[in-house]
């Protein structure tokens, strides 16, 4: 691939994500990753080693394997044709992004609430959250949706673009495997408490820097949407660590401050009440319109982050 084309990879991949999203009738590497994880887990659990060790081995094999396969595809395609190499790079980065699909899933919940179909809203919500949705009232559904939009801005946009910018498509795909592993085996339940420990810790590590960098595009997006940019920063500083995750509290606090709503609080997981601290100190009641507001904030922040990273790449290549 001609080196100067590198600066066009992120914009083209991002445009494809906004245009196509995640069509269910097309093959998707994340679904392949899920099947690969299932198969490897069944095999490694039979080995004579501790669950923690076998889970760590699974993570090493699959993350390294994902990077190696992706790098090999890029290498071979580059030998065959620079244009083909560019296309494979774009497709891999596109598959690592989820701006459009996140927007679509959140807006499905919003439209169901607007039609007063609370059960349908909960069903749609269950597709994108791990908490129990049945105990939630309407405000709980809205809060969960906004939190998911905020958290997945990092997982589905900020981090993939960050890793694609510093390591190209192979590193973006390796990050996607890390994220998929965490979503499938990174649970604190009886089955995965030890087996998924490495996956959960690696996901925390992979998102540590991107989560904190997300403050910049969210701040600028809140400024452009005439929200509360100063409150965005203030809430991150005061409540950014009010979350069991070392990373999720950062974007959630940013959205809480920007939108002027309180997030966090107790939730049920597999029938067990988990008491989480609240994020934000606003007195305003959460409302349905906070979902499209959060979606707008997410999309604009993702575009700003794209421009920042693309600009830095152009400066580096100049």
Buried (B, 14 or more C-beta within 10 A) or exposed (E): BEEEBBBBBBBBBBEBBBEEBBEEEEEEBBEEBBEBBEEBBEEBEEEEEEBBBBBBBBBEEBBEBBBEBBBEBBEEBBEEEBEBBBBBBBBBBBBBBBBBBBBEBBBBBBBBBBEEBBEBBBBBBBEBBEBBBEEBEBBBBBBBBBBBBBBBBBBBBBBBBBBBBEBBBBBBBBBBBBBBBBBBBBBEEEEBBBBBBBBBBBBBEBBBBBBBBBBBBBBBBBBBBEBBBEBBBBBBEBBBBBBEBBBBBBBBBBBBBBBBBBBBBEBBBEEEEEEBEEBBEBEEEBEBEBBBBBBBBBBBBBBBBBBBBBEEBEEEEE
